[in-house]
Amino acid sequence: MAEPRPRDCDVVIRHGYVITMNPDRTIYADGAVAIDGREIVMVGPDQDVAAACQGRETIDAQGAPVHPGFVDAHWHNCNETTRGVFPDVATTKDYYKYYAAWYDLMSPADEHASAQISGLEMLRSGITCFMEPGTAFDTDAVADAAVTVGIRASLSEPFLWDISDDPMLGSMRRTPGTAERCSKLLGRELWRNGSDGLVRGHVGVFGSGTASDALLRDACALAGSSGVIFTQHQSSTLHGIAGQEARMGEMPLVHFGKLGLLQPHCSFSHMTRVRDEEAWFVRESGMSVIWSPAISMNWGWVKGFTRNHPRLFREGVTVGLGSDVPKFGVDTAAMVAYLLSREQGDPEPLLAEEVFEMATLGSARAMGLDARIGSLEPGKLADVVVRTAELPEYQPGHYPVQNLLLASRGRSVHTVLVDGQVVVRSGHSTRVDEHDVYQAARTSADRLAGQIGIPLNGSWPVVA
């Protein structure tokens, strides 16, 4: 009897150290992934996949790691071009003056330029999907930029708030904090879910004490009935939490829990200070927590923490990762999470595998997309990262999961597929002229900085 003919498919990735993130967390030391169209059709030992699937294109990983694309679950997309523009004071006492002015002045072209450079940086760092938490005004410009570079994204309404003494929101002219504006915009991005494209919509408010109970009820209910995620900033600073407690008469997360505003479709960002009384509501609700460790260290939010993210993770809470802002680069969140769990004195600090789970399945769950992405399994969308071992940072090549999180990081990204399409090859975009993207970002940043009056020469004297 003749041997069955191998199945034709679009791409077969061979001879990789395949980190599947399937329910058994299987790793194939010499593995392969077969992709047809948008989906993964087979994952397994290289010889088994090669016998069953014949690709129109074959990618030889040469023993390097192959893994599901990382997911950045909290990324202020339109902040990308502020990197190196704002002085250090802009991230301390006077930060709001710079951000408020920047946001007020951004045009659709500025947002497109920022989103393109942002998406390009993410892809070249192994991130294939991000969630913008509601700080993009022209979401069509951001969506177009994401599709152009080939990254998956989810967008929500811009700056929804109706109560606040937040200095940044109060300084912005474009975002009046009225119930009427929130009602008009709430759910505006959900139309994107009518098709199965790269860009989706979710529901978000700015949060951190800037939303009334009524607005939170409406947002949470709409997200639940629409089958999408509801997200907001929450419990990051002692000052912000104290303000919420004074208004609510109890701890914020206890208050939300009693009102039914903590649900499995809720994904709150930062959550740096979660007390024991609040942790019960977080655990029981099935909600997700999105940790942005680098920005937490930058602001000093980790000082005096009461319940850290590793502990929540080990108590069964879904924890995802987010970069938040571009100051530190998008490939630092996992590394800082690993290190911060040691700095916080946890007797059992995070293992590299646990951080890897946060960066893949954890973040995918926090976006409500874990049924489609976050692992390499047949039937899931083909968002795949192929690394290279040909780097000094990768040597001697032992413990690949730890290495790609802490040492080789974004430098080791060789090939990236999103939705089954190769969007990065040999470390560079296949979709856009990178020089043009860089130039557009510089032009936009220079213009905005000039309008705000920020000198572009840093804190040291520069001789022209």
Steps between C-alpha positions, in 0.01 A plus 500: 500500500640841403600743772248785536609817325601783734243774539577817307517810718642849477787497751684236697740619769750220561773409747394744769507483877120524497343645814132421448329639813234231445313366806788261572761773437672266255840597362640322194879522501499423127153606401302644213190712440285471186283794391232517234331831433452681829509195725737250651420150372762288676760527777731221606835327459671616183502160332126452561400842366734472200349162410144633522530852361676646198539877503511733206756678714729334752666700777796329668525618862839325535430399860397847619183562704164510322211627712162673496524874451515706816193712582532850647176552688555865598672728253438873453561491128510873439770554762761331281639822353540660845801276567802717570298817439363565848760589765518277806285746694220404262469165676500647849316800643428687175434207267140599434593833342696328225260216433193727500662736251623212282161331483322828428728571203515156337351486150385180327833501313687521831300211643561294186875567516513409869295183447714386207828536685338340804373200303833458328688501829261248649524258210878518492494422874276194462170665598223417255196654673429799724211664683476880491328607825307797365751777434479518120279773355504399133452126535467461123853639458630256762310209345636582154854515636458164676370332185775658291782358714306177562439493876185389682332765717197589709380859539250681721349843542731796579530632856159421647457659845230691683645578846858593576760718657757334274730783388564361153137439410400832646764678290397347167269703279393212274347279767236671715399274786127496444246222521361611164831451323553159661150386404554611142834321460456187713524192279606699194775253405292182522402520133847365422397160637257447213786363291790276597778741414818591684342790690220448750317717751446478875346727766715720718487798732804685628441387857710556813213682666394703197180308426172513693326183607239567232762520224672187628169310509420601143847412372519166681149400389562598138824304487333195653204504261736554204740221592801729531740617767437797728820668615607794713800623700459414866678493839839632399580784743436552869368849428254376239377216719454734797287729283281212388459374857396845621231513232384137525530452874685171453787342309453547125513133400271404787258770379518374141455141615186582696357684200570209265756701305763227521423233240694243296497744206667774708873566457633776722844646446777558755318377816824566687334521840247228567429431866388171649137610527503601132690191384206279593272690260767492227547123531131416523402719206725328246622838376848560356780723621736672255841567654728772362810445713741742333276805533418394857868520587538829314225663707596331827168320519664181627599663828278391782313246290248290689444204270721444200421358160692171541283421802179577311624285211563204730159546657347433159444856375573553131792740477601654168783739415504846350776744408284809562735767358797488260771640727638155576428319173235237448728202565568591864171412673570129536858555612399760760217276626752220555742730685238689697361180648843456657534863609165480681634225721262226394628177660416325172573753225361448153647236275578588142223263388245687713599836352483343154144390575408855603644634171309252285188329631457733797493811285286326236246413770510856629398607148233231472689338212649187655272276292669640187857593595755454779608143424611284209215254452308373196206727425651810655604803298858484379670774700847349526848626587815328373820598680863467397771327702776678306565765763760529776215578742343163425805292583555238625137432416378333818164589658356676193190636679707690754745614233245657267334682792813630669797495264441480126150657520393697192842468340436130439178546301560378144160426342150596612169380360167663580180346371717257304682778314874565531520860622862494620781313328866508602406755766342750261150585385369342182211746484639853528809700416651530847693816413176672397335397828792636701499827308126551549539440874789747529318765298189465716694508828707801396191695399305420817799573725547833325137594551518413869835675538717204603869527397612177332848472647447315825642606838866525391634786288529406135738673260355523149 
